[in-house]
Amino acid sequence: MTGTLKALLSLVPVPRGRLAGAAVLGALTVLFGVGLMATAGYLISRAAERPEILSLMVVIVAVQFFGVGRPVLRYLERLASHDMTLRVLGRLRSCFYARIEPLAPAQLDSYRTGDLL
């Protein structure tokens, strides 16, 4: 499998900037999830002690921040990674068709349809 992957990656260069951007967004999504769990757990345990509500305001805002930020970052990560993947697949497909078009139709008769795919 590694040889096949290397051969495919040698055909079409992967844009490293887009790959890094998608990886950073994915890491931020995980960090926001951890932050949400930590602050929500702290808020629940602290609220069980029945303190003044004003002493919980910062934690409440943090839970709201992480709760809204995590799905937004997840959406942006999915958008970036799918955009990169579909661009690479489009380039790979056009490279494949550019290589196979000169062979059609005479030199492709020896292949079955499934073999060609």
HELIX and SHEET records of a PDB file:
HELIX    1   1 THR A    2  LEU A   11  1                                  10    
HELIX    2   2 ARG A   16  ALA A   47  1                                  32    
HELIX    3   3 ILE A   53  LEU A   56  5                                   4    
HELIX    4   4 MET A   57  ILE A  100  1                                  44    
HELIX    5   5 GLU A  101  LEU A  103  5                                   3    
HELIX    6   6 ALA A  106  LEU A  108  5                                   3    
HELIX    7   7 THR A  113  LEU A  116  1                                   4    
END                                                                             
